[in-house]
């Protein structure tokens, strides 16, 4: 399955740089995708839990989450420092 994404990449990059995050991901609310609702996002637009990430911090999936839940589009920006940490 392929994904076609229409996004303002300049805005995406600017948000990443202005937000100071180590990583920024574009999520969607599209239904019927394999990772539907896998990312739990708080009111500050921070991912607080992901079903796709190996749980190294003993995070527990929130119960009755009423905030935004999104699915990955596969579009992620990483700071180079973040990638260097994984070496």
C-alpha positions in Angstrom: 0.0 0.0 0.0 1.4 3.4 -0.9 0.5 6.7 0.7 0.0 10.0 -1.0 0.6 13.0 1.4 -0.2 16.6 0.7 1.7 18.7 3.3 3.3 22.1 3.5 6.8 20.9 4.0 8.2 24.4 4.7 5.7 24.8 7.6 6.5 21.3 8.8 10.3 22.1 8.9 9.6 25.4 10.5 7.4 23.8 13.2 10.1 21.3 13.9 12.8 24.0 14.2 10.7 26.3 16.3 9.4 23.6 18.6 12.8 22.4 19.7 11.8 18.7 19.5 14.2 15.9 18.8 11.7 14.5 16.2 8.6 15.8 14.6 6.1 13.5 12.8 3.1 14.1 10.6 0.1 12.2 11.8 -3.3 11.6 10.2 -6.7 10.6 11.4 -7.3 8.4 8.4 -9.4 5.3 9.2 -8.7 1.8 8.1 -4.9 2.0 8.0 -2.7 -0.6 9.7 -1.5 1.8 12.5 -4.9 3.5 13.0 -4.8 5.6 16.2 -1.4 4.3 17.3 -0.1 7.8 18.4 -1.6 9.4 21.5 -1.2 13.2 21.4 -1.7 15.7 24.3 -3.1 19.2 24.1 0.4 20.5 23.5 0.7 18.4 20.4 3.3 16.1 22.0 3.1 12.4 21.4 2.8 10.9 24.9 2.5 7.2 23.8 3.0 5.2 20.7 2.0 1.7 20.0 4.7 1.6 17.3 7.7 2.4 19.6 9.4 -0.3 21.6 8.7 0.5 25.2 12.0 1.3 27.0 10.5 3.7 29.5 7.7 1.4 30.9 5.1 3.7 29.4 1.6 2.4 29.6 -1.1 2.9 27.0 -3.6 5.5 28.4 -7.1 4.3 29.2 -10.1 6.1 27.7 -7.9 8.7 25.8 -10.2 11.6 24.8 -7.5 13.7 23.1 -6.2 13.3 19.5 -5.1 9.9 18.3 -3.3 9.7 15.0 -1.7 7.3 12.6 1.8 7.8 11.1 2.1 9.0 7.6 5.8 7.9 7.5 6.9 11.5 7.4 9.4 12.3 10.2 12.1 14.9 10.8 14.9 14.0 13.2 17.6 16.3 14.7 21.0 14.9 13.8 21.8 14.8 17.6 18.9 12.4 18.0 20.3 10.1 15.3 23.8 10.2 16.8 22.4 9.0 20.1 21.4 5.7 18.5 24.9 4.8 17.3 
